[in-house]
Amino acid sequence: MTVPSVVVHRDQDLLAKAAAARLVTRIVDAQSAGGGAHIVLTGGGVGTAVLAEVAASPARDAVDWRNLDIWWGDERYLPAGHEERNETGARAALLDHVDVDERRVHPMPASDSGRTPEDAAERYAEELRTAAPHGDVPSFDVLMLGLGPDAHVASLFPDLPALRESRPVVAVHGAPKPPPTRLSLSLPALRTAQEVWILAAGESKAKAARLALSDADPAQVPAAGARGRERTLFVLDRAAAGELPSEIISRPAVP
Ligand SMILES: O=C1O[C@H](COP(=O)(O)O)[C@@H](O)[C@H](O)[C@H]1O
């Protein structure tokens, strides 16, 4: 697993703008190297703000939006179009404003799909498998994650059985943050991404960021288990970085 590196921005607004610039560059680089690209979106305040900044950026036109597969790291198990669904937020912030190929936009199933959460998780796992030339999931170029104050990432919450899941997608019951029923990529699936970016702003995330950068057990600190194959990057604002030891902030990114 890669040793994480950390970038700290002045505040959430600047963090969102800088992460958006990073995301555009990452997609353009991947597309220049190989044609298509796969990205994984997150819900939450910062993740959605980053997407809105991509939409507002003139550089967004450097992306070949039709040649991009868009996935989600987790979803709240609510009816299609519900305002609390991560998909709804991502569409309003970005996807409704760029020329995506709908066949390559892969939202997780909604609760009115007629499936149980377990069937919905298996359905999404199948969709991932279909897009993967080798293995169970495509090679994600970048996978973004928000960070909860309890150090949850995606919908993997401390001490819940979903953290022990080895299949790529898991149904989550009893989440402490509403809604209680969710779908999530599992920790092994998150770890297949080339790059994992953890985005967090605000003082309420400072303790979680410190623990996520420690050797804590992912069973209690899920974010401590979210690492990319080639790179793990924490993009924080000053408040979220407030409890980090100074040697972590300046640590060079090495595998
Ligand atoms: O419920 C969720 O929360 C996390 C973190 O959200 P934030 O608003 O505290 O940044 C998010 O990453 C996840 O996708 C979402 O379902």
The ligand as an SDF file (V2000), in Angstrom:
LIG
                    3D

 16 16  0  0  0  0  0  0  0  0999 V2000
  -22.7350   10.2180    3.7300 O   0  0  0  0  0  0  0  0  0  0  0  0
  -21.7060   10.4330    3.1610 C   0  0  0  0  0  0  0  0  0  0  0  0
  -20.7250   11.1420    3.8030 O   0  0  0  0  0  0  0  0  0  0  0  0
  -19.3650   11.1870    3.3640 C   0  0  0  0  0  0  0  0  0  0  0  0
  -18.7100   12.4580    3.9120 C   0  0  0  0  0  0  0  0  0  0  0  0
  -19.5200   13.5790    3.6340 O   0  0  0  0  0  0  0  0  0  0  0  0
  -19.1670   15.0460    4.1140 P   0  0  0  0  0  0  0  0  0  0  0  0
  -20.3740   15.8920    3.7770 O   0  0  0  0  0  0  0  0  0  0  0  0
  -18.9250   14.9970    5.5870 O   0  0  0  0  0  0  0  0  0  0  0  0
  -17.9380   15.4850    3.3460 O   0  0  0  0  0  0  0  0  0  0  0  0
  -19.3030   11.0640    1.8660 C   0  0  0  0  0  0  0  0  0  0  0  0
  -17.9760   10.9080    1.4690 O   0  0  0  0  0  0  0  0  0  0  0  0
  -20.1300    9.8680    1.3710 C   0  0  0  0  0  0  0  0  0  0  0  0
  -20.0230    9.7230   -0.0310 O   0  0  0  0  0  0  0  0  0  0  0  0
  -21.5480   10.1180    1.7320 C   0  0  0  0  0  0  0  0  0  0  0  0
  -22.4090    9.0880    1.3120 O   0  0  0  0  0  0  0  0  0  0  0  0
  1  2  2  0
  2  3  1  0
  2 15  1  0
  3  4  1  0
  4  5  1  0
  4 11  1  0
  5  6  1  0
  6  7  1  0
  7  8  2  0
  7  9  1  0
  7 10  1  0
 11 12  1  0
 11 13  1  0
 13 14  1  0
 13 15  1  0
 15 16  1  0
M  END
$$$$
